[in-house]
Amino acid sequence: MSDTDLGMEVDTYGDGDLNGDGIQDDITVENYSGGNETYISVDFDHDGVSDAIAFDGGNDGVIDRLDVDTDGDGALDTQYFDTDGDGSLDYMEADTNADGYVDQVGFDNDGDGVIETIGIDSDGNGHADTFTVDANGDGIAESVITDADEDGVAETIVTDVDGDGVFDTTEIGYDGGANPYTSA
């Protein structure tokens, strides 16, 4: 199917199962003439609402931004960005509570395409106060750093030293000295 109204070409494909559920997904590619942008929309659940939209801003075949509905409510609540143009989505913003404000940001620290560090704004004031770090990219945080008063100094750091998914150490009270932490 192709439509060229308003300088837009739309092609809809039903020949891909991107999420692996055994059902063909509705994939729509929109290419706007007069601009150098391509949008790829995917409707996994066939409800007529996009579950993910990929943007190729330079029309160069490289995805620059990916918007995703992570909780199935019909709102695209998480955005992934390629901030350095290398083809890897290395920065993430999410509105996890649907209030219209970003309350999580994530970073791919080593350029492998996996978000390792997530900053969480738990009190909704626009500043991250908790950070989780998944240094090896296995989906399990090895460290959680808390700066409850948001002064830039961590009050609590918990760490999973042996990688078993159980936090082994808690460090409290950074004082800036040679031995900055007091074990709890």
Secondary structure, DSSP 4 states (H G I P E B T S, - for coil): -EE-GGGEEEEEEEEE-TT-SSS-EEEEEEEETTTTEEEEEEETT-SSS-SEEEEETTSSS---EEEE-SSSSSS--EEEE-SSSSSS--EEEE-TTSSSS--EEEE-SSSSS---EEEE-TTSSSS--EEEE-TT-SSS-SEEEE-TT-SSS-SEEEE-TTSSSS--EEEE---SSSS--EE-
